[in-house]
Amino acid sequence: MSTETIAIEKAAAALQLRLSSREQLAHLLAEAAELEHNLLCCYLYAAFSLKQPGTSELQAGEAKQVDAWRGSIMQVAMEEMTHLALIANLSVAIGVRPHFNRPNLPVAPLYHPADIVVELAPFSLDTLDHFIYLERPEGSDLPDGKSFASRREDYHRGARPGASLMPSAMDYATIGEFYAHLRACLTELANDVGETLFCGDPSMQIGPDRLDLPGMATISNLQEALAALDTIVTQGEGGASAEDSHFVRFVLIRDELAELRASSRGAETAWPAARNPLMRKPADPAIGVHINEPGAAAVLDLGNAVYALTLRLLGQAWGGQSGARLQARCTADLEAALQLMRVLGSIGQHLCTLPARLDMPGVHAGLSFTMPRATEPLVESAEAVWITERLEQILLGLRLVARSQAPLLRLVPQLEAIARRYPSNEHVGAGTKP
């Protein structure tokens, strides 16, 4: 056997045994971002479906309890936003753009491992069982919610034969296990390539000084990267050790709901929001509920437009480069995105009070979080014109929809203020702070 052949075989063996590469790490970070993004939407949907204080169906004690549940779930959602932001910073730290894209909901079977079912469902004992299952610690034998378990399929990704040049996802039973894989990949690659792993531009990250979320941090080395993953796991994904972890919070809410159901007159605490609302008629009606009641369809269109612009702004906020002008622009993008999230919450809550279809009495609408196809960052020279124009279009749409949806009228001045504060090219100069 020639020296050249031996060298090639050794290189091939080393390649096949590798756990990590920059491409593999970027691939795993994209899956992490999609998981966090999907869970964020699912938790928000359940929170939106809870009835608001003052709803005639709820007595004072029930309304207080429901309000506490909503606050707890919204806090979980805020921490999911932290997780998504930490993954964005880690992505930037290794030299890739943050990944805010994801498949539309419900996520197609087998996109994630078979144990991970991602669908939009209103607040209920079954939905809470599903959230607990998703956030369960490794080694737990807790069952999934019954309606979710019935949608799982007996499938495993399995090992992939051949050299490991293409990045590949792995099987994992829990989200905590996924992060263990991600941690191992990150550590091995850092040991292999050293400091060059963190080759991204630090100015493109967003720190706690600009995004005040629990656990928010910037990342510039392996220690900080591992600390960010620890934050994610401790706060929720498989983290039962913390008293306020997502797992513990959902167990508490589930138990309180069961107790309320057993001791009260049986009042419904949530609107009967659709399971997997859809903007467009699906080829398979079993996928979800097409929202076609005119009023609800108009509000859904408005809500998804606000959501899409929020994602656009987040993508731009993580696109900053050195220079006061661009940093000021990114700060304006981030602030506008956070303000739009509040508007989105109000729209999502209102949608759950509206009928979904005339031929499905008793089923209400809900926000579908429909993804736009074009999610790539805008070029810097077009950003202000593009986003300012889109804000004006959505504001006009809100005014039109609010003519027949009176509860949305209070959002008009909020959106007007966002549009007014968002800077034009002339308003963001060197050193300017919005």
C-alpha positions as CSV (number, residue, x, y, z in Angstrom):
1,M,0.0,0.0,0.0
2,S,1.5,3.4,-1.0
3,T,2.2,6.2,1.4
4,E,-0.4,8.3,-0.4
5,T,-3.1,5.7,0.0
6,I,-2.3,5.3,3.7
7,A,-2.5,9.0,4.2
8,I,-5.9,9.2,2.4
9,E,-7.3,6.3,4.4
10,K,-6.2,7.9,7.7
11,A,-7.8,11.2,6.7
12,A,-11.0,9.5,5.7
13,A,-11.2,7.6,9.0
14,A,-10.6,10.8,11.0
15,L,-13.3,12.6,9.0
16,Q,-15.8,9.9,9.6
17,L,-15.1,9.8,13.4
18,R,-15.5,13.6,13.8
19,L,-18.3,14.8,15.9
20,S,-18.0,18.4,14.8
21,S,-17.1,20.9,12.1
22,R,-18.1,24.5,11.6
23,E,-20.8,23.4,9.3
24,Q,-22.1,20.9,11.8
25,L,-22.1,23.5,14.6
26,A,-24.0,26.0,12.4
27,H,-26.5,23.2,11.5
28,L,-27.1,22.4,15.2
29,L,-27.5,26.1,16.1
30,A,-30.1,26.5,13.4
31,E,-32.0,23.6,14.8
32,A,-31.7,25.1,18.3
33,A,-33.1,28.4,17.0
34,E,-36.0,26.7,15.4
35,L,-36.8,24.7,18.6
36,E,-36.7,27.8,20.7
37,H,-38.7,29.8,18.2
38,N,-41.3,27.1,17.8
39,L,-41.8,26.7,21.6
40,L,-42.1,30.4,22.0
41,C,-45.0,30.5,19.5
42,C,-46.7,27.5,21.2
43,Y,-46.5,29.0,24.6
44,L,-47.7,32.4,23.4
45,Y,-50.7,30.7,21.7
46,A,-51.7,29.0,24.9
47,A,-51.4,32.3,26.8
48,F,-53.4,34.2,24.2
49,S,-56.2,31.7,24.5
50,L,-56.7,32.4,28.3
51,K,-59.7,34.6,29.0
52,Q,-59.0,38.2,30.1
53,P,-60.0,39.7,33.4
54,G,-63.6,41.1,33.2
55,T,-64.8,38.2,31.1
56,S,-68.3,37.5,32.3
57,E,-67.8,33.7,32.4
58,L,-65.2,34.0,35.2
59,Q,-65.8,34.7,38.8
60,A,-63.4,37.0,40.7
61,G,-61.3,34.2,42.1
62,E,-61.1,32.3,38.8
63,A,-60.1,35.5,36.9
64,K,-57.3,36.1,39.4
65,Q,-56.1,32.5,39.0
66,V,-56.2,32.8,35.2
67,D,-54.3,36.0,35.2
68,A,-51.6,34.4,37.3
69,W,-51.3,31.5,34.8
70,R,-51.1,34.0,31.9
71,G,-48.3,35.9,33.7
72,S,-46.4,32.7,34.4
73,I,-46.6,31.5,30.8
74,M,-45.7,34.9,29.4
75,Q,-42.6,34.8,31.7
76,V,-41.7,31.4,30.2
77,A,-42.2,32.9,26.8
78,M,-39.8,35.8,27.7
79,E,-37.2,33.3,28.7
80,E,-37.7,31.4,25.4
81,M,-36.9,34.8,23.8
82,T,-33.7,34.9,25.9
83,H,-32.8,31.4,24.5
84,L,-33.4,32.5,20.9
85,A,-31.3,35.6,21.5
86,L,-28.5,33.6,23.1
87,I,-28.5,31.2,20.2
88,A,-28.4,34.2,17.9
89,N,-25.3,35.6,19.7
90,L,-23.6,32.3,19.7
91,S,-24.2,32.0,15.9
92,V,-22.7,35.5,15.4
93,A,-19.8,34.6,17.6
94,I,-18.8,31.7,15.3
95,G,-19.3,33.8,12.2
96,V,-22.8,33.0,10.8
97,R,-26.0,35.0,10.7
98,P,-28.7,34.4,13.3
99,H,-31.4,32.0,12.1
100,F,-34.9,33.3,12.6
101,N,-36.5,31.1,9.9
102,R,-38.5,28.0,10.8
103,P,-41.2,25.7,9.3
104,N,-44.8,26.9,9.5
105,L,-46.9,25.4,12.3
106,P,-47.9,22.7,12.7
107,V,-44.4,21.4,12.1
108,A,-44.6,18.4,9.7
109,P,-44.1,15.0,11.3
110,L,-40.4,13.9,11.4
111,Y,-39.0,17.3,10.8
112,H,-37.8,17.0,14.4
113,P,-37.3,13.6,16.1
114,A,-40.5,11.6,16.5
115,D,-40.8,12.6,20.2
116,I,-41.0,16.3,19.4
117,V,-44.5,17.2,18.2
118,V,-44.9,21.0,17.6
119,E,-48.5,22.3,17.2
120,L,-50.5,25.3,18.2
121,A,-53.1,24.4,20.8
122,P,-55.2,26.4,23.3
123,F,-54.7,26.3,27.1
124,S,-55.9,23.0,28.6
125,L,-54.8,20.1,30.8
126,D,-53.7,18.2,27.7
127,T,-51.7,21.1,26.3
128,L,-50.0,21.6,29.7
129,D,-49.1,17.9,29.8
130,H,-47.5,18.4,26.4
131,F,-45.5,21.4,27.6
132,I,-44.4,19.4,30.6
133,Y,-43.3,16.6,28.3
134,L,-41.3,18.9,26.1
135,E,-39.5,20.5,29.1
136,R,-39.1,17.2,31.0
137,P,-35.6,16.4,32.5
138,E,-33.6,13.7,30.8
139,G,-34.5,10.3,32.1
140,S,-38.0,11.2,32.9
141,D,-40.8,8.8,31.9
142,L,-43.6,11.3,32.0
143,P,-46.2,10.8,29.3
144,D,-47.0,13.3,26.6
145,G,-50.5,14.9,26.4
146,K,-52.8,12.3,24.9
147,S,-53.8,14.3,21.7
148,F,-50.1,15.0,21.1
149,A,-48.9,11.5,21.8
150,S,-51.3,10.2,19.2
151,R,-49.6,12.3,16.5
152,R,-46.1,11.0,17.1
153,E,-44.7,8.4,14.7
154,D,-42.4,5.5,15.2
155,Y,-39.4,6.9,13.4
156,H,-35.7,7.5,14.2
157,R,-33.2,9.4,12.2
158,G,-30.5,6.9,12.9
159,A,-26.8,6.9,12.0
160,R,-25.9,8.2,8.5
161,P,-23.4,6.1,6.5
162,G,-20.6,7.7,4.7
163,A,-18.1,10.4,5.4
164,S,-19.4,13.2,7.7
165,L,-18.9,16.1,5.3
166,M,-22.5,17.2,5.2
167,P,-24.0,18.4,8.5
168,S,-26.6,16.1,10.0
169,A,-29.2,16.2,12.8
170,M,-29.2,13.5,15.4
171,D,-31.9,11.7,17.3
172,Y,-32.8,13.0,20.8
173,A,-35.5,12.2,23.2
174,T,-35.5,15.4,25.1
175,I,-34.5,19.0,24.4
176,G,-32.0,18.7,27.2
177,E,-30.4,15.8,25.4
178,F,-30.2,17.9,22.2
179,Y,-28.3,20.6,24.1
180,A,-25.9,18.0,25.4
181,H,-25.1,17.1,21.8
182,L,-24.7,20.8,20.9
183,R,-22.4,21.2,23.9
184,A,-20.2,18.3,22.9
185,C,-20.0,19.5,19.3
186,L,-19.0,23.0,20.5
187,T,-16.4,21.7,22.9
188,E,-14.8,19.3,20.5
189,L,-14.6,22.0,17.8
190,A,-13.1,24.6,20.2
191,N,-10.5,22.1,21.2
192,D,-9.7,21.4,17.6
193,V,-9.5,24.8,16.1
194,G,-8.8,26.9,19.1
195,E,-9.6,30.6,19.3
196,T,-10.4,30.8,15.6
197,L,-13.8,29.2,16.4
198,F,-15.0,32.5,17.7
199,C,-14.2,34.5,14.6
200,G,-17.4,36.6,14.3
201,D,-17.8,40.3,14.7
202,P,-18.6,41.0,18.4
203,S,-20.3,44.3,17.4
204,M,-23.1,42.3,15.7
205,Q,-24.2,40.7,19.0
206,I,-26.8,42.1,21.3
207,G,-26.0,42.3,25.0
208,P,-28.0,42.8,28.2
209,D,-27.4,46.6,27.9
210,R,-29.7,46.6,24.9
211,L,-31.9,43.6,25.5
212,D,-33.0,43.4,29.2
213,L,-33.9,39.7,29.4
214,P,-33.1,37.3,32.2
215,G,-29.8,35.5,31.4
216,M,-29.0,37.6,28.4
217,A,-25.2,37.7,27.6
218,T,-22.7,38.2,24.8
219,I,-20.3,35.4,23.8
220,S,-16.7,35.6,22.8
221,N,-15.1,32.3,24.0
222,L,-15.9,28.7,24.9
223,Q,-16.5,29.4,28.6
224,E,-19.1,32.1,27.7
225,A,-20.7,29.8,25.1
226,L,-21.1,26.9,27.5
227,A,-22.5,29.3,30.1
228,A,-25.1,30.4,27.6
229,L,-26.1,26.8,27.0
230,D,-26.3,26.2,30.8
231,T,-28.7,29.2,31.0
232,I,-31.0,27.7,28.4
233,V,-31.0,24.2,30.1
234,T,-31.4,25.6,33.6
235,Q,-34.2,27.9,32.7
236,G,-36.3,25.3,30.9
237,E,-35.2,22.7,28.5
238,G,-34.8,19.7,30.7
239,G,-34.0,21.9,33.8
240,A,-35.9,20.7,36.8
241,S,-33.2,21.8,39.3
242,A,-34.4,25.4,39.4
243,E,-37.6,26.1,41.3
244,D,-38.8,28.4,38.6
245,S,-37.8,26.3,35.6
246,H,-40.3,26.0,32.8
247,F,-40.8,22.3,33.7
248,V,-41.7,23.2,37.3
249,R,-43.9,26.2,36.3
250,F,-46.0,24.1,33.9
251,V,-46.4,21.3,36.5
252,L,-47.6,23.8,39.0
253,I,-50.1,25.4,36.5
254,R,-51.3,21.9,35.5
255,D,-51.9,20.9,39.1
256,E,-53.7,24.2,39.9
257,L,-55.9,23.8,36.8
258,A,-56.8,20.3,37.8
259,E,-57.7,21.4,41.3
260,L,-59.8,24.3,40.0
261,R,-61.7,21.9,37.7
262,A,-62.4,19.6,40.6
263,S,-63.5,22.2,43.1
264,S,-65.3,24.8,40.9
265,R,-68.5,25.0,38.9
266,G,-66.5,24.0,35.8
267,A,-66.2,27.4,34.1
268,E,-63.9,27.4,31.0
269,T,-60.7,29.4,31.7
270,A,-59.7,29.6,28.0
271,W,-61.4,30.4,24.7
272,P,-61.9,27.4,22.4
273,A,-59.2,28.5,20.0
274,A,-58.6,26.4,17.0
275,R,-56.0,23.6,17.0
276,N,-53.5,24.7,14.4
277,P,-55.2,27.8,12.8
278,L,-54.3,28.3,9.2
279,M,-54.3,31.3,6.9
280,R,-54.9,29.3,3.7
281,K,-57.0,26.3,2.9
282,P,-54.8,23.2,3.4
283,A,-54.6,20.3,0.9
284,D,-55.3,18.0,3.9
285,P,-58.1,19.4,6.2
286,A,-56.8,17.3,9.0
287,I,-53.7,19.5,9.3
288,G,-55.6,22.4,10.9
289,V,-58.5,24.8,10.8
290,H,-58.6,27.3,7.9
291,I,-59.8,30.6,9.4
292,N,-62.3,31.9,6.8
293,E,-64.8,33.9,8.9
294,P,-64.2,37.4,7.3
295,G,-63.6,39.3,10.5
296,A,-61.3,36.8,12.0
297,A,-59.5,36.3,8.7
298,A,-58.8,40.1,8.5
299,V,-57.4,40.2,12.1
300,L,-55.3,37.1,11.4
301,D,-53.8,38.7,8.3
302,L,-53.0,41.8,10.4
303,G,-51.5,39.8,13.2
304,N,-49.2,37.8,10.9
305,A,-48.1,40.9,9.1
306,V,-47.0,42.4,12.5
307,Y,-45.3,39.1,13.4
308,A,-43.4,39.0,10.1
309,L,-42.2,42.6,10.5
310,T,-41.1,41.8,14.0
311,L,-38.9,39.0,12.7
312,R,-37.6,41.3,10.0
313,L,-36.6,43.9,12.6
314,L,-34.9,41.2,14.8
315,G,-32.9,40.0,11.8
316,Q,-31.8,43.6,11.1
317,A,-31.0,44.2,14.8
318,W,-28.4,41.4,14.7
319,G,-27.0,42.8,11.5
320,G,-25.0,45.7,13.0
321,Q,-21.5,46.5,12.1
322,S,-18.9,48.9,13.5
323,G,-19.8,52.6,13.2
324,A,-22.2,54.8,15.2
325,R,-24.7,55.1,12.3
326,L,-25.2,51.4,11.8
327,Q,-25.3,50.7,15.6
328,A,-28.0,53.4,16.0
329,R,-30.0,51.8,13.2
330,C,-29.8,48.4,14.9
331,T,-30.9,49.8,18.2
332,A,-33.9,51.4,16.5
333,D,-34.7,48.0,14.9
334,L,-34.5,46.2,18.2
335,E,-36.7,48.7,20.0
336,A,-39.3,48.7,17.2
337,A,-39.4,44.9,17.3
338,L,-39.9,44.8,21.1
339,Q,-42.7,47.4,20.8
340,L,-44.4,45.4,18.0
341,M,-44.4,42.3,20.2
342,R,-46.7,44.1,22.6
343,V,-49.1,45.0,19.7
344,L,-48.9,41.4,18.5
345,G,-49.9,40.1,21.9
346,S,-53.1,42.2,21.9
347,I,-54.0,41.1,18.4
348,G,-53.4,37.4,19.4
349,Q,-55.6,37.7,22.4
350,H,-58.4,39.3,20.5
351,L,-58.2,36.7,17.7
352,C,-59.0,33.9,20.3
353,T,-62.4,35.6,21.0
354,L,-63.5,35.5,17.4
355,P,-65.3,32.6,15.6
356,A,-63.0,30.8,13.2
357,R,-65.5,29.6,10.6
358,L,-69.2,29.9,10.0
359,D,-69.5,26.1,9.5
360,M,-67.7,25.3,12.8
361,P,-69.7,26.8,15.6
362,G,-67.9,26.8,18.9
363,V,-64.4,27.0,17.4
364,H,-62.5,30.2,17.7
365,A,-59.7,31.7,15.7
366,G,-56.0,32.2,16.8
367,L,-52.7,33.5,15.6
368,S,-51.0,31.1,13.2
369,F,-47.5,32.8,13.3
370,T,-47.2,32.3,9.6
371,M,-43.6,32.7,8.3
372,P,-42.7,34.9,5.4
373,R,-40.6,33.2,2.7
374,A,-38.2,36.1,2.4
375,T,-36.4,36.4,5.8
376,E,-32.9,37.4,4.6
377,P,-31.5,40.6,6.0
378,L,-32.2,43.8,4.0
379,V,-29.2,45.6,2.6
380,E,-28.3,48.6,4.7
381,S,-29.0,51.2,2.1
382,A,-32.6,50.0,1.7
383,E,-33.5,49.2,5.3
384,A,-35.0,52.5,6.4
385,V,-37.2,53.0,3.3
386,W,-38.3,49.4,3.4
387,I,-39.3,49.2,7.1
388,T,-40.8,52.7,7.2
389,E,-43.0,51.8,4.3
390,R,-44.1,48.5,5.8
391,L,-44.9,50.2,9.1
392,E,-47.2,52.6,7.3
393,Q,-48.9,49.8,5.4
394,I,-49.6,47.9,8.6
395,L,-50.8,51.0,10.3
396,L,-53.3,51.6,7.5
397,G,-54.4,47.9,7.7
398,L,-54.9,48.3,11.5
399,R,-57.1,51.3,11.0
400,L,-59.2,49.5,8.4
401,V,-59.6,46.3,10.5
402,A,-60.4,48.3,13.6
403,R,-63.5,49.8,12.0
404,S,-65.2,46.5,12.6
405,Q,-63.1,45.3,15.5
406,A,-63.5,47.9,18.2
407,P,-61.1,46.3,20.7
408,L,-58.2,46.9,18.3
409,L,-58.8,50.7,18.2
410,R,-56.6,51.2,21.2
411,L,-53.7,49.7,19.3
412,V,-53.8,52.5,16.7
413,P,-51.9,55.1,18.8
414,Q,-49.4,52.5,19.9
415,L,-48.6,51.6,16.3
416,E,-48.6,55.3,15.3
417,A,-45.9,55.9,18.0
418,I,-43.8,53.1,16.7
419,A,-44.0,54.3,13.1
420,R,-43.2,57.9,14.3
421,R,-40.2,56.9,16.3
422,Y,-38.7,54.6,13.7
423,P,-35.9,56.6,12.1
424,S,-35.6,57.5,8.4
425,N,-32.2,57.7,6.8
426,E,-32.0,61.4,7.6
427,H,-32.7,60.8,11.3
428,V,-30.0,58.4,12.0
429,G,-26.6,60.0,11.7
430,A,-23.2,59.3,13.3
431,G,-23.5,59.1,17.0
432,T,-27.3,59.4,17.0
433,K,-29.3,57.4,19.6
434,P,-33.0,56.8,19.0
